[in-house]
Amino acid sequence: MKIALFLDTDGVMNMYRNDEIKRKYEKFKKGLLDYNYILRPYPKKIERLNKIIQKYNLDVYIFSAWTQEELENIYPFKISGDTNKNTKKVIEILSNYDIAIMIDDEVSYYKNDFICIEEKISFLQPYYEEGMVLKDFKKLENIIKGFYDKKK
């Protein structure tokens, strides 16, 4: 089974509140802040996610304001592509997969865009101030296991 994982960073893996990230990112673009100060995903979150990605052989696509180029040096797993937060691009990519999971703290803004493929995509929305916590990682594994159970 081919599974795509569409991954946001801010509010999912990052350690700052979402609005704080946006302010800092604007300062970074103006040359007022160092990049490394802005993007600081928790290492334990990255480690947990990486284990799940490896265990289930997931293909990861970036669904974030951060680009693939910016994130490749931070994440230890292979990034298959960048959607630039474009829902049409997600739908296009998903045509090559059996199913997909989108992890985004703002997923409720996008859900309606995926009605045409709702049977192929599941959503996980962590609380943006905390990002992924243990219960979210467990939910992610349960979603994946549910896909495999349906296939049997």
N, C-alpha and C positions, 0 to 999 in steps of 0.2 A: 504494500500500500504506500503510495506517495503522498506525503503530508507536507504542506507548506505552513510555515509559521510567519505571520506578519507581525513584526515587533516594533512598538513604539519605545522611546527611551525615557523622555521626561514624564514623570509621574508613574513610571513602570520600573525602570532600573536605576534612575537617577536619585540622588540624595536630597535634592532641593524641592521646595514647593514649586509647582508649575509656574505661577506668576513671577516668582523670583528668578527662575531660569530665563524667562522671556526678557526681563529687564537686563539681566547679566549678558544674555546673548546679544541684545542690541548694543550694549557697551562694547562687547567683544568686536562686533562688526565695525564699530567706529574706531577700533584700535585702543580702547581705553581699559580693556581687561585681557589678561592672559587666558588663552583657550583652556588650558588645563585647570584653571580655577572654576570654570563654568560647568564642564561636563565631568561629573564624578559619580559614576555608578558604583553601588556597593559591591565590593569584591565577592562577598558571600552570595549575593543575588546572582551575579554572573556565574559563579561556580555551580550553584544549584541549577540554573537554567542550562548551562553547558552540559551537565550530566543528563538532563532530560533530552536535550537535542541529540546527544550521542546515543543514548539508550534507544530512542525511537527513530533515529536517522532522519531527523527533520531538516528540511531546507528552509533557511531563514532569509526573509526579505525585510528590509527596513521600511517601516511605516512611521516616519518621524520627520520632524523639521530638520533633524540632524541628517547628514548625508552618509551614504555608505563609506565614502572616503574618510570622513571624520570618525566613523565608528570602527573601522577595520583594525585600527591599532589598539582599541580598547577591548573588543570582544575576542575571546580565544577561538570561537567557532567561525566556520566559513560563512560568509554572507553571500547569498546567491544573487542578490539584486536590490535595487532601491526603487520604491514606488513613489517617492516624493509626495506622500500623503494623497495620492491620486486614486480614487476608488475605481475608476475605469481601468487603470493599470492593474490593480489587484484582481479584478474580474478577468482580465486578459491572462495574467499569470496563472490564475486558478484553473484555467482550461487545461493546463498540463498536469493537474494534480487530482487525486481522488477526493481529498478534503483539505480544509485549511482551518487554522485557528488564528484569530487576531487578538493580540494583547495590546490594549490601549486604555489609558485612564479616561479618554474622551470618546470611547467607542459608541456611546449612545447618540453622538452626533452623526455617525456614519451608518448605523444599522439599516436605516431605510434605503440606503443606496445599494444594499446587497440583497434585497428581497428577491431579485431574479435568480440568485444562487443560494438562497437561505438553507437549502438541504445539504450544501457542501461546505458551509462555513459556520464555525462556532466562535463565540466571543467571550473574552475574559477581560473584565474591567476592574483593575485594582483601584483602591482608593488613592487618589493622586498625591496626597500628602505623605503617604507611607510607601507607595509603590508596591511591588510584589512582596508579599509576606508569606510565611509558611503555608497558610491556608490557601493562598492563590497558587502556589506551586503544586499543592495537592489537587486543587481543582483542575489545573492544567493536565496533570497525569490522568485524572479521572475522565477528562474529555477525550484524551487520546485512547485510553482503554475502552471507552464507550464506542469509539469508531471501530476498533478491532472487534468488539463484541457484536456489533451490527453486521460486520462483514461475514461472520461465521454462519 
